[in-house]
């Protein structure tokens, strides 16, 4: 994911703000470094779950 896409992600922005506020917190720095959001999809979580269960149980 590009930096442009990360900059509009509210979770990333909050994490970045906290990491800048507490630079001594190694955990926050690590989270910021490794943060990768799920790619957006046109399907809802419920639809994805239904499709996975349908495939698993051959419905």
C-alpha positions in Angstrom: 0.0 0.0 0.0 1.4 3.4 -0.9 2.0 6.2 1.5 -0.8 8.2 -0.1 -3.3 5.5 0.7 -1.9 5.1 4.2 -2.2 8.8 4.9 -6.0 8.7 4.4 -6.4 5.7 6.7 -7.8 7.0 10.1 -6.3 4.0 12.0 -2.8 4.7 10.6 -3.1 8.4 11.3 -4.0 7.7 15.0 -1.1 5.2 15.3 1.3 7.7 13.7 0.1 10.5 16.1 0.7 8.3 19.1 4.1 7.1 17.8 5.2 10.7 17.3 3.9 11.7 20.8 5.7 8.7 22.5 8.9 8.2 20.5 10.4 6.1 23.4 7.6 3.5 23.1 9.2 0.7 21.1 5.9 -1.2 20.7 4.2 1.8 19.0 7.2 2.3 16.8 7.1 -1.3 15.7 3.3 -1.1 15.1 3.7 2.0 13.0 6.5 0.3 11.0 4.6 -2.9 10.3 1.0 -1.6 10.0 -0.7 -2.8 6.9 -4.5 -2.4 6.6 -6.7 -4.9 4.8 -7.3 -3.8 1.3 -10.7 -2.4 0.7 -13.3 -4.6 -1.0 -16.8 -4.1 -2.4 -18.1 -6.9 -0.3 -19.2 -6.6 3.3 -17.7 -8.7 6.1 -21.0 -10.7 6.4 -20.9 -11.5 2.7 -17.3 -12.7 2.9 -18.1 -14.8 5.9 -21.2 -16.3 4.2 -19.2 -17.2 1.1 -16.4 -18.8 3.2 -18.9 -20.9 5.2 -20.8 -21.9 2.0 -17.6 -23.1 0.5 -16.5 -24.9 3.6 -19.7 -26.8 4.1 -20.6 -27.2 0.4 -24.0 -25.4 0.7 
